[in-house]
Amino acid sequence: MTSMITLTVVLPVLVVAILLTLTRLIKGPNLPDRVVALDLLATIGISLIAAYAIATEEPAILDIAIVLALISFLGTIAFAYYIEQKI
């Protein structure tokens, strides 16, 4: 039951969120807006992986989501360090 709800409701909503985030990434007026959009894109990607793991009932896929979250966190920290050095 949850796999059907995941496939029919959650995944299409996340795909729409990715498309909207991509428009902000491309259209963003300055660098911080683009970095926030890229961070949001990684978060939505993590959500997609988690929803796919629920739909397929395969919990081993969640390891990929954890690695993506760690890489995204390190990227955010690197950008904050860059902004701090720039000021």
C-alpha positions, -999 to +999 in steps of 0.1 A: +000+000+000+027+025+009+046+016-022+016+026-044+012+059-026+049+066-029+049+059-066+018+078-074+020+108-052+054+114-036+077+108-066+058+131-090+057+159-064+094+155-059+100+156-096+081+189-099+101+203-070+133+193-088+121+212-119+113+243-099+147+241-082+165+238-115+148+270-127+161+288-096+195+273-101+197+285-137+179+318-131+194+328-097+205+364-097+237+358-076+259+331-063+243+325-029+209+319-045+225+293-068+242+276-039+210+274-019+192+260-049+220+234-053+217+225-017+179+222-021+185+200-051+207+177-031+180+175-003+153+167-028+176+140-043+180+125-008+142+125-005+138+108-039+163+081-029+144+076+004+110+075-014+124+049-038+138+028-010+103+028+006+086+020-027+109-009-034+112-020+002+150-021-001+166-004+029+201-008+016+195+021-008+194+045+021+232+042+024+234+062-008+212+089+007+234+091+037+265+096+016+248+122-005+237+141+027+273+141+040+287+154+007+260+181+005+268+191+041+305+194+033+297+215+002+276+239+023+304+242+049+329+249+021+307+276+006+302+292+041+340+292+045+345+308+011+320+336+020+337+341+053+371+345+037+357+368+010+344+393+036 
